[in-house]
């Protein structure tokens, strides 16, 4: 075989290899759970978000970096793998605003929203996120009271940590977004302190229960008193209306009597005297005498009326005897 033929065959093989590399490196696929960045001589050109088969210039002109689009979880203060939890107490120990020590850990959910910035704006974006999380949590805990951190203030602490952490990540501009922040365990550093705080918390709950019961009783009594007040006012209004109507009736009667008095004063005067005597002495018998009233008369009219029938019967009996 001649040297020229050897060169020809070798060149043909090299051309096939180069063509294969070009064909293989010019096409790539992006899954639905991925996003990609095209690099031209190491410089980021564009981000690919659409899944499917895509074309690029062959290596080494262009290359592609693929990143996940899933939501990641940052575990601060502990590490959980395969149902095994490892705690890091030195990282979770912090001081509250009222100068108490507690231990707090949390989970941060985040996503890569700008692949170019995530790849090139920092060497270790995950470490930056971890440090920002630690700083945000310590800052919010440091301005909170221990009672709030251990009881009813967890939601406010979570919201504060998320707001502060989001602002820090936007300032660092590392291409990620914070989706959620969730406190896991917030507790006191040792058993004795936890027990003492639990006793205090129980006592506070008992106090709140008693206060609520007292307020409930107070509200009940206030409602009853309001009901009684309304009933008294209602009865008083009814009595007022009744007396007004009676007074109006009396005024109307008086006006009529006055009109009659102006017409016949003597007759009206006698009539009023008689009616007054009937009211004052309802059981007395009144006799009207037509004289000057200078002498007092005794008129046993009722006894005479009772004796009259007996006298008449005796007279009838005497007449019969005389006839005999």
ZABARO-292929 format. One record per atom (N, C-alpha, C, O, CB): x, y, z; residue in three letters. Coordinates in steps of 0.2 Angstrom, whole numbers, plus 5000, padded with zeros to 4 digits. Glycine has a CB too. Example, Ala and Ser with C-alpha at 12.3 -4.5 7.8 and 13.67 -1.06 7.14 Angstrom:
506649725039ALA506249785039ALA506649845039ALA507149835042ALA505749785045ALA506449895035SER506849955036SER506450005039SER506750065040SER507049975029SER
//
This chain:
500449945000UNK500050005000UNK500550065000UNK500950075004UNK499550005006UNK500350114996UNK500750174995UNK500650225001UNK500150215004UNK500650204988UNK501050265002UNK501050315007UNK500450365006UNK500150385011UNK501750355008UNK500350375000UNK499750424998UNK499150395000UNK498650425002UNK499850444991UNK499050324999UNK498450295000UNK498350295008UNK497750305010UNK498450224997UNK498850285011UNK498850285019UNK498550345021UNK498150355026UNK499550265022UNK498850405019UNK498650465021UNK497950485019UNK497550515023UNK499150525017UNK497750455013UNK497050465011UNK496550435016UNK496050465018UNK496950445004UNK496750375018UNK496250335022UNK496250365029UNK495750365032UNK496550255023UNK496850385031UNK496950415038UNK496550485038UNK496150495043UNK497650425040UNK496550525033UNK496150585033UNK495450575033UNK495050605036UNK496450625027UNK495250515029UNK494550505029UNK494250485035UNK493750505037UNK494450445023UNK494650445039UNK494450425046UNK494350475050UNK493950485054UNK494950365049UNK494850525050UNK494850585054UNK494250625053UNK493950655057UNK495550625054UNK494150635046UNK493550675044UNK492850645047UNK492450675049UNK493550675037UNK492850575047UNK492250545049UNK492150555057UNK491650565059UNK492250465048UNK492750545060UNK492750565068UNK492550635069UNK492050645073UNK493450545071UNK492850685065UNK492650755067UNK491850765065UNK491550795069UNK493050795062UNK491650735059UNK490950745058UNK490450705063UNK489950735065UNK490850705051UNK490750655066UNK490350625071UNK490250665077UNK489750675080UNK490550555073UNK490850695079UNK490850735085UNK490450795084UNK490050815088UNK491550765086UNK490450825078UNK490050885076UNK489350865076UNK488950905079UNK490250915069UNK489150805074UNK488450785074UNK488150775081UNK487650795083UNK488350725069UNK488650745085UNK488450725091UNK488350785096UNK487850795100UNK488850675094UNK488850835095UNK488850885100UNK488450945097UNK488450995100UNK489550915100UNK488150945092UNK487750995089UNK486950985091UNK486551035090UNK487750995082UNK486750935094UNK486050925096UNK486050905104UNK486450875106UNK485750875092UNK485550935107UNK485450915114UNK484750915116UNK484350955112UNK485950965119UNK484550885121UNK483850885123UNK483750915130UNK484250915134UNK483550815123UNK483250945131UNK483050975138UNK482450945140UNK481950945137UNK482951055137UNK482450915146UNK481850885149UNK481350935152UNK481550995153UNK482050835154UNK480750915153UNK480250965156UNK480550985163UNK480351045165UNK479650935157UNK480950945167UNK481150965173UNK481851005173UNK482151015178UNK481250905178UNK482051025167UNK482751055166UNK482651125163UNK482151135160UNK483151005162UNK483151165163UNK483351225160UNK484051225158UNK484451195161UNK483051285164UNK484251255152UNK484851255150UNK485151325148UNK484751365147UNK484951205144UNK485851325148UNK486151395146UNK486651375141UNK487051325142UNK486551425152UNK486651415135UNK487151405130UNK487751445131UNK487651505132UNK486751415123UNK488351415131UNK488951445132UNK489351445125UNK489451395122UNK489351415137UNK489551505123UNK489951515117UNK490651535119UNK490751595121UNK489651565112UNK491151485118UNK491851495121UNK491851515128UNK492151565130UNK492151555117UNK491351485132UNK491351495139UNK490851555141UNK490851565147UNK491951505142UNK490651595137UNK490251655138UNK489451635138UNK489251605132UNK490351715134UNK489051655143UNK488351635142UNK488051675137UNK488051735137UNK488051645149UNK487651645133UNK487251675127UNK486551685129UNK486251735129UNK487351645121UNK486251625130UNK485451625131UNK485251565136UNK485651525136UNK485151625124UNK484751575139UNK484451525143UNK483851485139UNK483451525136UNK484151555150UNK483851425139UNK483351385136UNK482851355141UNK483051315146UNK483651325132UNK482251375141UNK481751355145UNK481251305142UNK480951265146UNK481351415148UNK481251305136UNK480751255132UNK481051185132UNK481651175130UNK480551285125UNK480651135134UNK480951065133UNK480951045126UNK480551065122UNK480551015138UNK481350995125UNK481350965118UNK482050955115UNK482550965119UNK480951005113UNK482150945109UNK482750935105UNK482951005102UNK482551045099UNK482750885099UNK483551025104UNK483851095102UNK484551085098UNK484851035099UNK483951145108UNK484651135094UNK485251135090UNK485751185093UNK485551245095UNK485151145082UNK486451175092UNK486951225094UNK487551215090UNK487551155087UNK487151225102UNK487951255090UNK488651245086UNK489051195090UNK488951185096UNK489051315086UNK489451155086UNK489751105089UNK490351125094UNK490551175094UNK490051055084UNK490451075099UNK491051085103UNK491651095099UNK491751055094UNK491051035109UNK492151135101UNK492151175107UNK491851245106UNK492051295110UNK492851185109UNK491551265101UNK491251325100UNK490751345105UNK490751395108UNK490951335092UNK490251295105UNK489751305110UNK489651245114UNK489751185112UNK489051325106UNK489451255120UNK489251205125UNK488651215129UNK488351275128UNK489851185130UNK488351175132UNK487751185136UNK487751165143UNK488051105145UNK487151145132UNK487551205148UNK487451185155UNK486751175157UNK486351215155UNK487851245159UNK486551115159UNK485851105161UNK485751105169UNK486251085173UNK485651035159UNK485251145171UNK485051145178UNK484351125179UNK483951135175UNK485151225180UNK484251105185UNK483551075187UNK483151135188UNK483351195191UNK483651035193UNK482451125186UNK481951175188UNK481551155194UNK481051195195UNK481451185182UNK481751105198UNK481351085203UNK481451135209UNK481851175209UNK481551015205UNK481051125214UNK481151165221UNK481551125225UNK481451075227UNK480451175224UNK482151165227UNK482651135232UNK482451155239UNK482051205240UNK483351155230UNK482751115244UNK482551125251UNK483251135254UNK483751095254UNK482151065254UNK483351195258UNK483951205262UNK483751185269UNK483351225272UNK484251275261UNK484151145272UNK484051125279UNK484551155283UNK485151145283UNK484051045280UNK484251205287UNK484751245291UNK484751215299UNK484151215302UNK484551325291UNK485251205301UNK485351175308UNK485251105309UNK485351075314UNK484751205312UNK485151065304UNK485150995304UNK485150965297UNK485151005292UNK484450965307UNK485250905297UNK485350865290UNK484950805291UNK485150755295UNK486150855288UNK484450795286UNK484050735286UNK484150695280UNK484050715274UNK483350745287UNK484450635281UNK484550585275UNK484350515277UNK484550485282UNK485250585273UNK483850485273UNK483650425274UNK483350415281UNK483550365284UNK484150375272UNK482950455283UNK482650455290UNK483150455296UNK482950445301UNK482250385291UNK483750485294UNK484250495299UNK484350565300UNK484450605295UNK484850455298UNK484250595306UNK484350665307UNK484950685311UNK485050655316UNK483750695311UNK485350725308UNK485950745312UNK485950825313UNK485750865309UNK486650735307UNK485950835320UNK485850905322UNK486550945322UNK487050915323UNK485550905329UNK486551005322UNK487151055322UNK486951105327UNK486751165325UNK487351085315UNK486951085334UNK486751135339UNK487151205339UNK486851255341UNK486851105346UNK487751205337UNK488151265337UNK487851315332UNK487951375333UNK488851255335UNK487551295327UNK487351335322UNK486651365324UNK486451415322UNK487251305315UNK486251325327UNK485551335329UNK485451375336UNK484951405337UNK485151275329UNK485951385340UNK485951415346UNK485951495345UNK486451515342UNK486551395351UNK485451525347UNK485451605346UNK485151635352UNK484851605356UNK485151615340UNK485151705352UNK484951745358UNK484351785356UNK484351815350UNK485451785361UNK483851785360UNK483151815358UNK483251895360UNK483751915363UNK482551785362UNK482751935359UNK482752005360UNK482752015368UNK482952065370UNK482252035357UNK482451975372UNK482451975379UNK483051945382UNK482951925388UNK481751955382UNK483551925379UNK484151895381UNK484051825384UNK484351815389UNK484451945386UNK483751785380UNK483651715382UNK483951675376UNK483951695371UNK482951695383UNK484151615378UNK484551575373UNK484051515371UNK483651485375UNK485151535376UNK483951515365UNK483551455362UNK483851425356UNK484351455353UNK482851475360UNK483651375354UNK483851335348UNK483351335342UNK482751315344UNK484151265349UNK483451355336UNK482951355331UNK483251335324UNK483851355323UNK482651425330UNK482951285321UNK483151265314UNK482551275310UNK481951275312UNK483451195314UNK482651275303UNK482151285298UNK482351265291UNK482951235290UNK481951365298UNK481851265287UNK481951235280UNK481751295276UNK481251325276UNK481451175279UNK482151305271UNK482051355265UNK481951325259UNK482351285257UNK482651405265UNK481451335255UNK481251305249UNK481451365244UNK481251415244UNK480551285248UNK481851345239UNK482051395234UNK482151365227UNK482151295226UNK482751425236UNK482151405222UNK482251385215UNK482751425211UNK482851485213UNK481551385211UNK482951395206UNK483451435201UNK482951465196UNK482651435192UNK483951385198UNK482951535196UNK482551565191UNK482951605186UNK482651625181UNK482151615195UNK483651615187UNK484051635182UNK484651595181UNK485151605185UNK484251715183UNK484651545177UNK485251505176UNK485951535175UNK486451515178UNK485151455171UNK485951595171UNK486551625169UNK486851655176UNK487451645177UNK486451685164UNK486451695180UNK486651725186UNK486851665191UNK487351675195UNK486151765189UNK486551615191UNK486651565196UNK487351535194UNK487751515199UNK486151505196UNK487551525188UNK488151495186UNK488751545186UNK489351515188UNK488151475179UNK488651605185UNK489251655184UNK489251705189UNK489751745189UNK489251675177UNK488751725193UNK488751785197UNK489151765204UNK489351815208UNK488151805199UNK489151705205UNK489551685212UNK489851615211UNK489551575207UNK489051685218UNK490351595215UNK490651535214UNK490251485218UNK490251425216UNK491351535217UNK489951505224UNK489551455228UNK488951485230UNK488851505236UNK490051435234UNK488451485226UNK487751515227UNK487451475233UNK487051515237UNK487351515221UNK487551415234UNK487251375239UNK487451395246UNK487051405251UNK487351305238UNK488151415246UNK488451435252UNK488151505254UNK488051515260UNK489151435252UNK488151545249UNK487851615250UNK487151605253UNK486951645258UNK487851655244UNK486751565250UNK486051555252UNK486051535260UNK485651555264UNK485651505248UNK486451485261UNK486551465268UNK486751515273UNK486451525278UNK487051405269UNK487251555271UNK487451605276UNK486951665277UNK486851695282UNK488151645273UNK486551675271UNK486051725271UNK485451705276UNK485151745279UNK485751745264UNK485351635275UNK484751605280UNK484951615287UNK484551635291UNK484651535278UNK485551595289UNK485851605296UNK485751675298UNK485551685304UNK486551575296UNK485951725294UNK485951795296UNK485251815297UNK485151855302UNK486351835291UNK484751795292UNK484051815293UNK483751795299UNK483451825303UNK483751795287UNK483851725300UNK483551695306UNK483751725313UNK483351735317UNK483651615306UNK484451735313UNK484751765319UNK484451835320UNK484351855326UNK485451765319UNK484451875315UNK484151945315UNK483451945318UNK483351985322UNK484251975309UNK483051905315UNK482351905317UNK482251875324UNK481851905328UNK481851865312UNK482551825326UNK482551795333UNK482851845338UNK482551855343UNK482951725333UNK483351885336UNK483651935340UNK483251995342UNK483352025346UNK484251955337UNK482652005338UNK482252055339UNK481552025341UNK481052065342UNK482152095333UNK481551965343UNK480851935346UNK480951915353UNK481551905355UNK480651875341UNK480351905356UNK480351885363UNK480351805363UNK480051775359UNK479751915367UNK480651775368UNK480651705369UNK479951675369UNK479851625366UNK481051685375UNK479451705372UNK478751685373UNK478451675366UNK478151625364UNK478351725377UNK478651725361UNK478351725355UNK478651675350UNK478351635347UNK478451795351UNK479351665351UNK479651615347UNK479451545349UNK479451495345UNK480451625348UNK479251535355UNK479051465358UNK478351445357UNK478151395357UNK479351455365UNK477951505356UNK477251485356UNK476851515350UNK476951485345UNK476951525363UNK476551575351UNK476151595346UNK476451645340UNK476151665336UNK475551635349UNK477051655341UNK477451705336UNK477851675331UNK478151705327UNK477851745340UNK477751605330UNK478151575325UNK477951595318UNK478451605314UNK478051495325UNK477351605316UNK477151625310UNK477451695308UNK477651705303UNK476351635309UNK477451745313UNK477751805312UNK478451805311UNK478751835307UNK477551855318UNK478851755314UNK479551745314UNK479651725307UNK480151745303UNK479851705319UNK479251675304UNK479351645298UNK479251695292UNK479651705288UNK478851585296UNK478751735293UNK478651795288UNK479251845288UNK479451865283UNK478051825290UNK479451855294UNK480051905294UNK480651875291UNK481051915288UNK480151925302UNK480851815293UNK481451785290UNK481351775282UNK481851795279UNK481551715293UNK480751765280UNK480651755272UNK480751825269UNK481151835264UNK480051725271UNK480551875272UNK480551945269UNK481251965269UNK481551995264UNK480151995273UNK481651955275UNK482351975275UNK482751935271UNK483251965267UNK482551975282UNK482651875271UNK483051825266UNK482951845259UNK483451845255UNK482951755268UNK482351855257UNK482251875250UNK482551945248UNK482851945243UNK481451885249UNK482551985252UNK482952055251UNK483652045250UNK483952075246UNK482752105256UNK483951995254UNK484651985254UNK484851945247UNK485351965244UNK484951945260UNK484451905246UNK484551865239UNK484551905233UNK484951905229UNK484151805239UNK484051955233UNK483951995228UNK484552045227UNK484752065222UNK483352045228UNK484852065233UNK485452105233UNK486052065231UNK486452095227UNK485552135240UNK486152005233UNK486651965230UNK486651945223UNK487151935220UNK486751905234UNK486051945220UNK485851935213UNK486251875211UNK486651875206UNK486151995209UNK486051815214UNK486351755212UNK485851705208UNK486051645207UNK486551715218UNK485351735206UNK484851695201UNK484451645204UNK484151605201UNK485251665196UNK484251655211UNK483851605214UNK483251645217UNK483351705218UNK484151565219UNK482651615219UNK482151645222UNK481851605228UNK481951545228UNK481551655217UNK481651635233UNK481451605239UNK480751585239UNK480351635237UNK481651645246UNK480551525239UNK479851505239UNK479451505245UNK478851525246UNK479751435235UNK479851475251UNK479451475257UNK480051465263UNK480551445261UNK478951415257UNK479851485269UNK480251475275UNK479851435280UNK479251465282UNK480551545277UNK480051385283UNK479651345288UNK480051335294UNK480551295293UNK479351285285UNK479951355300UNK480251335306UNK480151265308UNK479551245307UNK480051385312UNK480651225310UNK480551155312UNK480451155319UNK479951145322UNK481151115309UNK481051155323UNK481051155330UNK481351215333UNK481851235331UNK481451085332UNK480951245338UNK481151295342UNK481051275349UNK480551265351UNK480751365340UNK481651275352UNK481651245359UNK482151275363UNK482651305361UNK481651165359UNK482151265370UNK482651285374UNK483251235375UNK483151185373UNK482351295382UNK483851265377UNK484451225376UNK484451165380UNK484851115378UNK485051265377UNK484151155386UNK484251095390UNK483551075393UNK483051115393UNK484751105396UNK483551015396UNK482950995399UNK482651035405UNK482051045405UNK483050915401UNK483051055410UNK482851085415UNK482551155413UNK481951175416UNK483451105420UNK482851185409UNK482551255407UNK481951245403UNK481451285404UNK483051295402UNK481851195399UNK481251175395UNK480651165400UNK480151185399UNK481351115390UNK480851125405UNK480351105410UNK480051165414UNK479451175415UNK480551055415UNK480551215416UNK480351275419UNK479951315415UNK479451345417UNK480951315422UNK480151325409UNK479751365404UNK479051335403UNK478551375402UNK480151375397UNK479051265402UNK478351235401UNK477951245407UNK477351265406UNK478451155401UNK478151245413UNK477751265419UNK477551335419UNK476951345421UNK478151255426UNK477951385417UNK477751455416UNK477251455411UNK476751495412UNK478351495414UNK477351425405UNK476851425400UNK476151395402UNK475651425401UNK477051385394UNK476151345406UNK475551315408UNK475151355413UNK474551365413UNK475651245412UNK475551395418UNK475251435422UNK474951495418UNK474451525420UNK475851465427UNK475351515413UNK475051575409UNK474351555406UNK473951595405UNK475551595404UNK474351495403UNK473751465400UNK473151465405UNK472651485403UNK473851405397UNK473351445411UNK472851435416UNK472551505418UNK471951515419UNK473051405422UNK473051555418UNK472851625420UNK472351655414UNK471851685415UNK473451665420UNK472551635408UNK472151665402UNK471451625402UNK470951665400UNK472551645396UNK471451565404UNK470851535404UNK470351565410UNK469751575408UNK470951455406UNK470651575416UNK470251605421UNK470051675419UNK469451695420UNK470651615427UNK470451715415UNK470251785413UNK469751775408UNK469251815408UNK470851815410UNK469751725404UNK469251725399UNK468551705402UNK468051725400UNK469451665393UNK468651655407UNK467951635410UNK467651695414UNK467051705414UNK468151585415UNK468151735417UNK467851795421UNK467551845416UNK467051875417UNK468451835424UNK467851855410UNK467551905405UNK466951875402UNK466451915401UNK468051915399UNK466851805401UNK466251775399UNK465751785404UNK465151805402UNK466351705398UNK465851785411UNK465351795416UNK465151865416UNK464551885417UNK465651775423UNK465651915415UNK465551985415UNK465052005409UNK464552035410UNK466152025415UNK465251975404UNK464751985398UNK464051965399UNK463551995397UNK465051955392UNK464051905402UNK463351875403UNK462951925408UNK462351935407UNK463451805407UNK463251945414UNK462951985418UNK462752055415UNK462252085416UNK463351995425UNK463252075411UNK463152145408UNK462452135403UNK462052185403UNK463752165404UNK462452075399UNK461852065395UNK461252065399UNK460752095397UNK461952005391UNK461252025405UNK460652025409UNK460452095412UNK459852115412UNK460751975415UNK460952135414UNK460852195416UNK460552245411UNK460052285412UNK461452235419UNK460852235405UNK460552275399UNK459852255398UNK459352295396UNK460952265393UNK459652195398UNK458952165397UNK458552195402UNK457952215401UNK458952095397UNK458752195409UNK458352215414UNK458252295413UNK457652325414UNK458652205421UNK458752325411UNK458652405410UNK458152415405UNK457752465405UNK459352435408UNK458252375399UNK457752385394UNK457052375396UNK456552405394UNK457952345388UNK456952325400UNK456252305402UNK456052365407UNK455452385406UNK456252235406UNK456452385411UNK456252445416UNK456052505411UNK455552535413UNK456752465421UNK456452515407UNK456352575402UNK455652565398UNK455252615398UNK456952595397UNK455552505396UNK454952495392UNK454352505397UNK453852535395UNK454952425389UNK454352475403UNK453852485407UNK453752555409UNK453152575410UNK453952435414UNK454252595410UNK454152665412UNK453852705406UNK453452745407UNK454852695414UNK454052685400UNK453752715394UNK453052705394UNK452652745392UNK454152695388UNK452852635395UNK452152625395UNK451752655401UNK451152685399UNK452052545396UNK452052665407UNK451652695412UNK451652775411UNK451152805412UNK452052685419UNK452152795408UNK452152865406UNK451552885401UNK451152925401UNK452852885403UNK451552835395UNK451052845390UNK450352845394UNK449852875392UNK451152795385UNK450252795398UNK449652785401UNK449352845406UNK448852865405UNK449652715406UNK449852865409UNK449752925414UNK449552985409UNK449153025411UNK450252945418UNK449952995404UNK449753055399UNK449053045397UNK448753095396UNK450253055394UNK448852985395UNK448152975392UNK447652995398UNK447153025396UNK448152905389UNK447852965404UNK447352985409UNK447253055411UNK446753085411UNK447552945416UNK447853085411UNK447853165412UNK447453195406UNK447153245408UNK448553185412UNK447553175400UNK447253205395UNK446453195396UNK446053245394UNK447453185388UNK446253135398UNK445553125399UNK445253165405UNK444753195404UNK445453055401UNK445653175410UNK445453215416UNK445353285413UNK444953325415UNK445953215421UNK445853315409UNK445853385407UNK445153385403UNK444853445403UNK446453395403UNK445053335398UNK444453345394UNK443853345399UNK443353385397UNK444453285389UNK443753305404UNK443253305408UNK443153375412UNK442653405413UNK443253245414UNK443753395414UNK443753465418UNK443453515413UNK443053555415UNK444453475421UNK443753515407UNK443553565402UNK442753565401UNK442453615401UNK443853565396UNK442453505401UNK441753495400UNK441353525406UNK440853565406UNK441553425398UNK441653505412UNK441253525418UNK441353605419UNK440853635421UNK441653495424UNK441953635417UNK442053705417UNK441553735413UNK441253795414UNK442753725415UNK441453715407UNK440953745402UNK440253735405UNK439853785404UNK440953705395UNK440053685408UNK439453675411UNK439353725417UNK438853755418UNK439253605413UNK439853725421UNK439853775427UNK439753845425UNK439353885428UNK440553775431UNK440053865419UNK439953935417UNK439253945415UNK438954005415UNK440453945411UNK438853895412UNK438153895410UNK437753895416UNK437353945417UNK438053845405UNK437853845421UNK437353845427UNK437853825433UNK437953775435UNK436853785426UNK438153885436UNK438553875441UNK438253835447UNK438653795450UNK438853935443UNK437653855449UNK437353825455UNK437253755454UNK437353715459UNK436753865457UNK436953735449UNK436753665448UNK437453625447UNK437453565450UNK436353655441UNK437853645444UNK438553615443UNK438853605450UNK439153555451UNK438953645438UNK438853655454UNK439153655460UNK438853605465UNK439153565468UNK439153725464UNK438153595465UNK437853545469UNK437953475466UNK438053425470UNK437053555469UNK437953475460UNK438153405457UNK438853385459UNK438953325460UNK438153405449UNK439353425459UNK440053405460UNK440053395468UNK440453345470UNK440453465459UNK439653425472UNK439653415479UNK439353345480UNK439653305484UNK439253465483UNK438853325477UNK438553255478UNK438953205475UNK439053155479UNK437853255474UNK439253215469UNK439753165467UNK440353155471UNK440553095472UNK439953185460UNK440553205474UNK441153205479UNK440953165485UNK441353125488UNK441353275481UNK440353175488UNK440153145494UNK440053065492UNK440153025496UNK439453165496UNK439753055486UNK439752985484UNK440352945484UNK440452885485UNK439352975478UNK440852985482UNK441552955481UNK441852945488UNK442252895490UNK442052995477UNK441752995493UNK442052995499UNK441752945504UNK442052915508UNK442053065502UNK441052945504UNK440652905508UNK440252855504UNK439652875503UNK440152945513UNK440552805501UNK440152765496UNK439552725499UNK439152705496UNK440652715493UNK439652715506UNK439052675509UNK438552715513UNK438052685515UNK439352625514UNK438652785512UNK438152825516UNK437552835512UNK437552835506UNK438452895518UNK436952855515UNK436352875512UNK436252945512UNK436252975518UNK435752835515UNK436152975507UNK436153055506UNK435453075505UNK435153045500UNK436653075501UNK435253115509UNK434553145508UNK434553225507UNK434953255510UNK434053135514UNK434253245502UNK434253315500UNK433653345503UNK433153325501UNK434353325492UNK433753395507UNK433253435510UNK433153505507UNK433653535506UNK433353435518UNK432553525506UNK432453585503UNK432253635508UNK431653655509UNK431853585497UNK432653655513UNK432553705518UNK433153745519UNK433653745515UNK432353675524UNK433053795524UNK433653835525UNK434253805529UNK434753835529UNK433453895529UNK434153745532UNK434653715535UNK434853745542UNK435453725544UNK435253715531UNK434353775545UNK434553805552UNK434453755557UNK434853765563UNK434153865553UNK434053705557UNK433953655562UNK434253585559UNK434153575553UNK433253645564UNK434453545564UNK434753475562UNK434153435563UNK433853425568UNK435353455566UNK433953395558UNK433453345558UNK433653275558UNK434253255555UNK432953355552UNK433353235562UNK433453165562UNK432953125559UNK432353125561UNK433553135570UNK433053095553UNK432553065549UNK432752985549UNK433152965544UNK432453095542UNK432452945553UNK432652875553UNK432152845547UNK431752805549UNK432452835559UNK432352855541UNK431852835536UNK431852765535UNK431352725534UNK432052875529UNK432552735535UNK432552665533UNK432252625539UNK431852575537UNK433352645533UNK432352635545UNK431952595550UNK431252605550UNK430852555550UNK432152615557UNK430952665548UNK430252675547UNK429952635541UNK429452605541UNK430052745546UNK430452625536UNK430152585530UNK430152515532UNK429752485529UNK430652595524UNK430552495536UNK430552425538UNK429952405543UNK429652355543UNK431252405542UNK429752455547UNK429252445552UNK428552455549UNK428052435551UNK429352495558UNK428552495543UNK427852505540UNK427452445538UNK426852445540UNK428052555534UNK427752395535UNK427352335533UNK427052305540UNK426552275539UNK427752285529UNK427452305545UNK427252265551UNK426652305554UNK426152275556UNK427752265557UNK426652365554UNK426052405557UNK425452395553UNK424852395555UNK426252485557UNK425552395546UNK424952385542UNK424652315543UNK424052315543UNK425152395534UNK425052265544UNK424852195546UNK424452195552UNK423852165553UNK425352145546UNK424652235557UNK424252235564UNK423652275563UNK423152245566UNK424752275569UNK423652325559UNK422952365558UNK422452315555UNK421852315556UNK423152425554UNK422752275550UNK422252235546UNK422052185551UNK421452165550UNK422652205540UNK422452155556UNK422152105560UNK421652135565UNK421252105567UNK422852075564UNK421752195568UNK421252225572UNK420652235569UNK420052235572UNK421552295575UNK420652255563UNK419952265559UNK419552205559UNK418952205559UNK420152295552UNK419952145558UNK419652085557UNK419252065564UNK418752045565UNK420052025555UNK419652085570UNK419352065576UNK418752105578UNK418252085581UNK419952075582UNK418752165576UNK418252215577UNK417552185573UNK417052195576UNK418352285575UNK417652165567UNK417152135563UNK416852075567UNK416252055566UNK417352115556UNK417252045570UNK417051985573UNK416651995580UNK416351955583UNK417551935575UNK
//
